[in-house]
Amino acid sequence: MFQANLTSVTFFFFLGFSHYPKVEVVIFALCLLMYLISLLGNIILISITILDSHLHKPMYFFLSNLAFLDIWYTSSAFTPMLTNFVSGKNTISFLGCATQMYFSLAMGATECVLLSTMAYDRYVAICNPLRYPIIMNKRVCVQIAAGSWMTGCLTALVEAIFVLQLSLDICNMERTNDSMLTEFVLVGLSAHPKLQTVFFVLVLWMYLMILLGNGILILVIIYDSHLHTPMYFFLCNLSFLDICYTSSSVPLILDSFLTGRKRVSFSGCMVQMFLSFAMGATECVLLGMMALDRYVAICYPLRYPIIMSKNAYLPMAAGSWITGLVDSVVQTSLAMQLPFCTNNVINHFVCEIVAILKLACADISINVISMTGSNLIVLVIPLLVISISYIFIVTTILRIPSTEGKRKAFSTCSAHLT
């Protein structure tokens, strides 16, 4: 494959007010003054809110977050601007530009979401004044603020990744006579055609058992009010995840066994890869949440109903789903940006992300780094949480004097362990 000899971009130029050098000093003084006033005002507001106990209320908590956001937002834009005015250099490195773009976008997006949550806070305070202290308690306020920050940061991360991929592909824009890859070939068990009927029956039977077992479990939990507890709520989520996870790949395998068709379109492959990765990542995080639930239930049984209230386990489950989906969006987006050459044969049953990356005819170092970070977040951290939780659980159970008490305590963990 021929590529033109192009150099990659390492810095950018800021034009700014370079056409008006005489007014730069005035503009510098104005910008510096506005920046200092913004810093001073927001710092004073944050300090007063923290030090005055009478202001420890949801409204001032959100205002404090907004002030902190404003400091970050203005600092991400004004600092490079003022530096350029002083130094006379109108250049910024590629990494510096990407970092400044990420922070500006993250703070801007977070501020928009936070303003909506503040509107909701005022709505509750005015329309439901008697219930306001209950609805907008400390835990809810922290969760709302954290959700705003996470939404903004994750949105900026996705956007920044897309832009960085475009920048990294500048050198690959001039390619000659390259056809666009439209489909992949899944090898699977094509080398053993006589066994395909046997494997089709086995895979279909296992798939139906998974659907039936998980479907029954979900229905029983929904219709039996005695099972409306955090443990069974997480089990219900896990069963639904299992159905989605198997359904994202098994139908494709069954179709290839039945029809002998081994080809899958590029878009179909990406969708299947996204769903499989999202469900797998969500399941790992959810198992970590379930371990925390069992830890609280066994180590703090009297406080369990308070700690694991509806306001706690619903965000935990939602956080697991959001983490898995966002992680999958990032990984799939990065994979879709890669150029693929003539080799389109996947040595696998399904569109698995590692197998896809092996077919790319470009540098996949960003994908590898991203996958490493993903494994740390959705695999290593949940595994550590599970391990540490069960160390405390086993220690607590061994302290129980009666054999019957130990058996009951272990039985509550059986669903999570299996």
Rosetta blueprint (number, residue, H / E / L):
1 M L
2 F L
3 Q E
4 A L
5 N L
6 L L
7 T L
8 S L
9 V L
10 T L
11 F E
12 F E
13 F E
14 F L
15 L L
16 G L
17 F L
18 S L
19 H L
20 Y L
21 P H
22 K H
23 V H
24 E H
25 V H
26 V H
27 I H
28 F H
29 A H
30 L H
31 C H
32 L H
33 L H
34 M H
35 Y H
36 L H
37 I H
38 S H
39 L H
40 L H
41 G H
42 N H
43 I H
44 I H
45 L H
46 I H
47 S H
48 I H
49 T H
50 I H
51 L H
52 D L
53 S H
54 H H
55 L H
56 H L
57 K L
58 P H
59 M H
60 Y H
61 F H
62 F H
63 L H
64 S H
65 N H
66 L H
67 A H
68 F H
69 L H
70 D H
71 I H
72 W H
73 Y H
74 T H
75 S H
76 S H
77 A H
78 F H
79 T H
80 P H
81 M H
82 L H
83 T H
84 N H
85 F H
86 V H
87 S H
88 G L
89 K L
90 N L
91 T E
92 I E
93 S E
94 F H
95 L H
96 G H
97 C H
98 A H
99 T H
100 Q H
101 M H
102 Y H
103 F H
104 S H
105 L H
106 A H
107 M H
108 G H
109 A H
110 T H
111 E H
112 C H
113 V H
114 L H
115 L H
116 S H
117 T H
118 M H
119 A H
120 Y H
121 D H
122 R H
123 Y H
124 V H
125 A H
126 I H
127 C H
128 N L
129 P L
130 L L
131 R L
132 Y H
133 P H
134 I H
135 I H
136 M L
137 N L
138 K H
139 R H
140 V H
141 C H
142 V H
143 Q H
144 I H
145 A H
146 A H
147 G H
148 S H
149 W H
150 M H
151 T H
152 G H
153 C H
154 L H
155 T H
156 A H
157 L H
158 V H
159 E H
160 A H
161 I H
162 F H
163 V H
164 L H
165 Q H
166 L H
167 S H
168 L H
169 D L
170 I H
171 C H
172 N H
173 M L
174 E L
175 R E
176 T L
177 N L
178 D L
179 S L
180 M L
181 L L
182 T L
183 E E
184 F E
185 V E
186 L E
187 V L
188 G L
189 L L
190 S L
191 A L
192 H L
193 P H
194 K H
195 L H
196 Q H
197 T H
198 V H
199 F H
200 F H
201 V H
202 L H
203 V H
204 L H
205 W H
206 M H
207 Y H
208 L H
209 M H
210 I H
211 L H
212 L H
213 G H
214 N H
215 G H
216 I H
217 L H
218 I H
219 L H
220 V H
221 I H
222 I H
223 Y H
224 D L
225 S H
226 H H
227 L H
228 H L
229 T L
230 P H
231 M H
232 Y H
233 F H
234 F H
235 L H
236 C H
237 N H
238 L H
239 S H
240 F H
241 L H
242 D H
243 I H
244 C H
245 Y H
246 T H
247 S H
248 S L
249 S L
250 V H
251 P H
252 L H
253 I H
254 L H
255 D H
256 S H
257 F H
258 L H
259 T H
260 G L
261 R L
262 K L
263 R E
264 V E
265 S E
266 F H
267 S H
268 G H
269 C H
270 M H
271 V H
272 Q H
273 M H
274 F H
275 L H
276 S H
277 F H
278 A H
279 M H
280 G H
281 A H
282 T H
283 E H
284 C H
285 V H
286 L H
287 L H
288 G H
289 M H
290 M H
291 A H
292 L H
293 D H
294 R H
295 Y H
296 V H
297 A H
298 I H
299 C H
300 Y L
301 P L
302 L L
303 R L
304 Y H
305 P H
306 I H
307 I H
308 M L
309 S L
310 K H
311 N H
312 A H
313 Y H
314 L H
315 P H
316 M H
317 A H
318 A H
319 G H
320 S H
321 W H
322 I H
323 T H
324 G H
325 L H
326 V H
327 D H
328 S H
329 V H
330 V H
331 Q H
332 T H
333 S H
334 L H
335 A H
336 M H
337 Q L
338 L L
339 P L
340 F E
341 C L
342 T L
343 N L
344 N L
345 V E
346 I E
347 N L
348 H L
349 F L
350 V L
351 C L
352 E L
353 I H
354 V H
355 A H
356 I H
357 L H
358 K L
359 L L
360 A E
361 C L
362 A L
363 D L
364 I L
365 S H
366 I H
367 N H
368 V H
369 I H
370 S H
371 M H
372 T H
373 G H
374 S H
375 N H
376 L H
377 I H
378 V H
379 L H
380 V H
381 I H
382 P H
383 L H
384 L H
385 V H
386 I H
387 S H
388 I H
389 S H
390 Y H
391 I H
392 F H
393 I H
394 V H
395 T H
396 T H
397 I H
398 L H
399 R L
400 I L
401 P L
402 S L
403 T H
404 E H
405 G H
406 K H
407 R H
408 K H
409 A H
410 F H
411 S H
412 T H
413 C H
414 S H
415 A H
416 H H
417 L H
418 T L
